[in-house]
Amino acid sequence: MRTLVLNAGYEPLAVVSFKRAVVLVMNAKATIIERVEGDPVWGARGAVDRPAVILLTRYVRVPQSRRVPVTRRGVLRRDGNRCAYCGKGATTIDHVMPRSRGGADSWENLVACCLRCNNLKGDRTPAEMRWDLRYAPRPPHGAQWTVRGTERADPRWEPYLELAA
């Protein structure tokens, strides 16, 4: 069982084990916002509610450098596994500005691409091919990208994750 931890401003921070969440609640560092009904945690002093979502009592400063690393899997996920040029299913990634011409491995320069379009485009830019990008590539945002463990989210977390998106 996992628990979503929210900052004092209701910003998702992390996903922790329910044991860690109970310790934070017992030490008065967090309060339970959502609980798992009918499944308490039993201890020597009695039963405690099993937390699904907790809120920290003090605000924790999060560094702005919390950037999402660029990965092949991340680019495909960001683009919904759809080719940026033709819209068909994508299995590869493509550099909009080819690496041989100084294109970087960045969120702004990488797009999901089907194998056919990737082979046709080769070492050229979309302008040289007279192709248009279906969207402008940009870095992903939202809690599902910055907070690990939210990809298999508990349904009770959804209202709190939507606030951050």
TAUR-V886763 format. One record per backbone hydrogen bond with DSSP energy under -0.5 kcal/mol. CO is the residue of the C=O (numbers start at 0). NH is the residue of the N-H. E is the energy in kcal/mol with one decimal. If there is no record, write none. Layout:
BEGIN
co=CO nh=NH e=E
co=CO nh=NH e=E
END
This chain:
BEGIN
co=0 nh=17 e=-1.7
co=2 nh=15 e=-2.7
co=3 nh=5 e=-0.5
co=3 nh=53 e=-2.6
co=4 nh=12 e=-3.1
co=4 nh=13 e=-1.2
co=5 nh=55 e=-2.7
co=6 nh=9 e=-2.4
co=10 nh=6 e=-3.1
co=13 nh=4 e=-3.1
co=15 nh=2 e=-3.3
co=16 nh=20 e=-2.0
co=17 nh=21 e=-2.4
co=18 nh=22 e=-2.0
co=19 nh=23 e=-2.1
co=20 nh=24 e=-2.2
co=21 nh=25 e=-3.0
co=22 nh=26 e=-2.0
co=23 nh=28 e=-2.7
co=23 nh=29 e=-1.1
co=24 nh=27 e=-1.6
co=28 nh=56 e=-2.4
co=28 nh=57 e=-0.5
co=30 nh=54 e=-2.8
co=33 nh=51 e=-3.1
co=33 nh=52 e=-1.9
co=34 nh=36 e=-0.8
co=35 nh=38 e=-1.1
co=35 nh=49 e=-0.6
co=39 nh=41 e=-0.6
co=40 nh=47 e=-2.6
co=42 nh=45 e=-1.2
co=45 nh=42 e=-2.7
co=47 nh=40 e=-3.5
co=48 nh=50 e=-0.6
co=49 nh=35 e=-3.0
co=51 nh=3 e=-2.4
co=52 nh=32 e=-2.8
co=52 nh=33 e=-1.7
co=53 nh=5 e=-2.6
co=54 nh=30 e=-2.4
co=58 nh=60 e=-0.5
co=62 nh=65 e=-0.9
co=64 nh=66 e=-2.7
co=70 nh=74 e=-2.3
co=71 nh=75 e=-2.3
co=72 nh=76 e=-2.2
co=73 nh=77 e=-2.9
co=74 nh=78 e=-2.1
co=75 nh=80 e=-2.7
co=76 nh=79 e=-1.2
co=78 nh=81 e=-0.9
co=80 nh=89 e=-2.3
co=82 nh=86 e=-0.8
co=83 nh=133 e=-2.5
co=87 nh=82 e=-3.4
co=91 nh=112 e=-3.1
co=93 nh=95 e=-0.6
co=93 nh=110 e=-2.1
co=95 nh=97 e=-0.7
co=97 nh=100 e=-1.6
co=97 nh=102 e=-2.1
co=98 nh=101 e=-1.9
co=103 nh=105 e=-1.5
co=105 nh=108 e=-1.0
co=105 nh=109 e=-1.3
co=108 nh=95 e=-3.1
co=110 nh=93 e=-2.8
co=111 nh=83 e=-2.4
co=112 nh=90 e=-1.1
co=112 nh=91 e=-2.3
co=113 nh=117 e=-2.4
co=114 nh=118 e=-2.3
co=115 nh=119 e=-2.4
co=116 nh=120 e=-2.8
co=117 nh=121 e=-2.1
co=120 nh=123 e=-1.2
co=124 nh=128 e=-1.4
co=125 nh=129 e=-0.6
co=125 nh=130 e=-3.0
co=126 nh=129 e=-0.8
co=134 nh=136 e=-0.6
co=141 nh=144 e=-1.4
co=141 nh=145 e=-1.4
co=142 nh=146 e=-2.7
co=145 nh=147 e=-0.6
co=146 nh=149 e=-1.2
co=148 nh=151 e=-0.5
co=149 nh=152 e=-0.9
co=153 nh=156 e=-2.3
co=153 nh=157 e=-0.6
co=154 nh=157 e=-0.7
co=156 nh=159 e=-1.2
co=156 nh=160 e=-2.0
co=157 nh=161 e=-2.3
co=158 nh=162 e=-1.0
co=159 nh=163 e=-0.7
co=160 nh=164 e=-0.8
END
